[in-house]
Amino acid sequence: MILKKLISFKKLSIVGEVHKFSLEQRVLHGILLIGGIGTLGSAFGMNEEDLPKAFQYAMFLNGIASALGYFLSRFYGKYYIALLAFTFSEVVMLFSDWFQNGGLREMLPISYIVVLVISLQCFPKRFYLHIIIGAIFIFLSFLFLEFNFSHLRSTTEVSISLRVVHWIMMTIFTSFILILFRTQYEKWEIALKEKDEKLAKALAKEKELNTLKSQFISMVSHQFRTPLTAITSSTELIELYTANKLAEREKGKVDKQFNRIHESIKNVTTMMERVLAFGQVESDGVQFKPVETDLVKLLEGLIEKYPLEYQSEIKKLKVVGEPKQLLLDKNLIDHSISNLISNAIKYDPQKRFPEIILDFKKEHVLISVTDEGLGIPKEAQEKLFLPFYRAQNVANIKGTGIGLSVVKQFIEMHGGRIFVESEEYKGCRFNIFLPYQLVPHKNTSEYHQDSSTV
């Protein structure tokens, strides 16, 4: 029972544990062990008529080297010593074949090919070139011996028993390698199948969770819209009702409170829109509908939407180069630029409107949004576009941390890119590159092209 467990090819305990040794190492262990046992057995089992005394000693030394290489590699991890022992063993075996078994005209070519094939299984791939060069050198060496020192070879006709032993050894080596590879292949196949099943289950579960999350986000967003609309309309009615009934001194205080209510409603609405957009991006539910767009007019119209209190701060849109029509999804671009403008104002202590530059270059258009706010620390810039990430220097300012991740997705849907340049407390610049030739991103769930022009 113990012996059966020890030599079980299924467990491969005799050649090393699967999780500890590579396939090449385990093949080498098996060859050294079987080769060492076989060589020692041949050295002791043959008489001087079959094998001269000198070669019996050589085979004995060969067997000792193989056994030692196996022991040191299997139990002490000395892989390279095992490779040296294997190389020495194979060279001695080939030379013995040349001397004893008729040289290149008999069994040496077969042994040579078997040794080369086995070597390729034992050595790491980075040594393949060395193996090929070494094999060529050894073959040329035997050619040299054959043409110049063939008279030194044994003239005794190869006995049938020696031929049988030779073929048995070659068969054992080849069979061992085939069994080992078959066993390893089956293990890999089973492991791969299990991984595929786990991945399929995990993917199905993730899709289900994403669907549920998107449905929940959509439901919550729509549920919030109703009370927000009611609050807005009620506030406007109260504002109209009290407009002519309050003294001038009281009216200023009340108007201030009304402005706070409107600002709070606006903030909640913006937050819900961003959460809803993030949910659509996460579930690949964003409809991508590009049309021929005048980007200058689109941005000018976007800027005009901002309240009057910013008008003194708004710098006119700066356009560089020859304006061109682009194939864009207006809603996604509007959402992206609005997000950058809102962030620029929110994270600027003085609430200044950012500078926006539209630069039409040869192969793409560059949109730059530059503010003079708190800036972004260098260590935070790499993570800035990750969902829910917020830099430490703005932790005290309310925000969800999902806006920029959505912007990045929307820009990439157009085949574009977005980068940030910033130093802490020196403001930041967001650069958006949009190509003239639209290449829709792989995450776009739908792609509708319209020929209408803005």
Summary of the structure (lengths in Angstrom):
residues: 454
radius of gyration: 39.2
end to end distance: 83.0
largest distance: 130.1
contacts: 1304
relative contact order: 0.06
helix: 63%
strand: 10%
